[in-house]
Amino acid sequence: MTEEAERRTARVVVADDQTVVREGIVMLLGLLPGIEVVGAAGDGEEAVRLVGEVAPDVVLMDLRMPRCDGVEATRRIRAEHPGTQVVVLTTFADDDSLFPALAAGARGYLTKDAGGEDIVRAVHSVLSGDAGLSPGIQRRLLERLTEADPRRAAPREAPDGLTARETEVLVLIAEGLSNQEIARRLHVSTATVKTHINNMFTKTGLKDRAQAVRYAYVQGLVRPPAG
C-alpha cells in the first residue's frame, strides 16, 4: 500500500447481525491506528442505508444476515456508492461465500479470527487500490477458474494490445504480489507500476485486481497452481 494510504484515517462502517460480535468488532477497531468507525449496521439493508448517509471509505461486511445478506448489500453498495469499498469479514472461509462476494464487488476478504493488524492491512490495501486478499485466497480463486474451464490455452501474443511490461505486471498481480512487491521484483518505482496497471486496465476494460486475476487466467497468461 502507498505511504499516503498508510497515513490516511479510514472511515469504516461495520455490518453484522449478531450484536455481541458487531459491538466487539467496533470496540476492536476503535483501538486500531488509522481507523475511525462511523457507523454500525445489523443487516444488509441498514448497511446500504448507512453508506448513503455517512459515505464511509470501507464497509466490513458480514455475509450471512437477515433481510438483505452481505453479498446483495455489497452488490448494491458498489453499484450505488462506488467510492466505498467492501471487505468481507465472516466466520465462513468457504468458496460458497467467497466467490459470490468477490463477484459482487468485494475487494477484500477476512475471517473473523483475523487480528487487528490483518484488518488494518486489508482496509488500507483496498483504499490504495490493492486487493485485500490473502495469497491463499487468490490461489483458490485461480483454482475455481481452473475448474470452471480447464481447456484454456496460452495466447500466441499479448492480448488487447498489452505491452510486454504490462503483461508482466498483470501476471505478477495474478500471483498475488502487491504494487510494492512488483516494483521490487521489476526494479522500478511504485509509481511506474501504477502507470502500467492503469494502462493495462484502460486497454482491457478491467476495473480491479480481482478481475485482473481472472483475466490473466482466461488469457492463458498464468498456469493454475499445482495440487
HELIX and SHEET records of a PDB file:
HELIX    1   1 GLU A    3  ARG A    7  1                                   5    
HELIX    2   2 THR A   19  GLY A   30  1                                  12    
HELIX    3   3 GLY A   44  VAL A   54  1                                  11    
HELIX    4   4 GLY A   70  GLU A   80  1                                  11    
HELIX    5   5 ASP A   95  ALA A  104  1                                  10    
HELIX    6   6 GLY A  116  LEU A  127  1                                  12    
HELIX    7   7 PRO A  135  ALA A  148  1                                  14    
HELIX    8   8 PRO A  159  GLY A  161  5                                   3    
HELIX    9   9 ALA A  164  ALA A  174  1                                  11    
HELIX   10  10 ASN A  179  LEU A  186  1                                   8    
HELIX   11  11 THR A  190  THR A  204  1                                  15    
HELIX   12  12 ARG A  209  VAL A  218  1                                  10    
SHEET    1   A 5 ILE A  35  ALA A  41  0                                        
SHEET    2   A 5 ALA A  10  ALA A  15  1                                        
SHEET    3   A 5 VAL A  58  MET A  61  1                                        
SHEET    4   A 5 GLN A  85  THR A  90  1                                        
SHEET    5   A 5 GLY A 108  THR A 111  1                                        
END                                                                             
